[in-house]
Amino acid sequence: MARPTKPPLRTRSTGK
């Protein structure tokens, strides 16, 4: 909620 555009913390889970 703090940032509208937060970086994907689960990059390995999503693959990208």
Stockholm file with secondary structure:
# STOCKHOLM 1.0

chainA/1-16         MARPTKPPLRTRSTGK
#=GR chainA/1-16 SS CCCSSCCCSCHHHHCC
#=GC SS_cons        CCCSSCCCSCHHHHCC
//
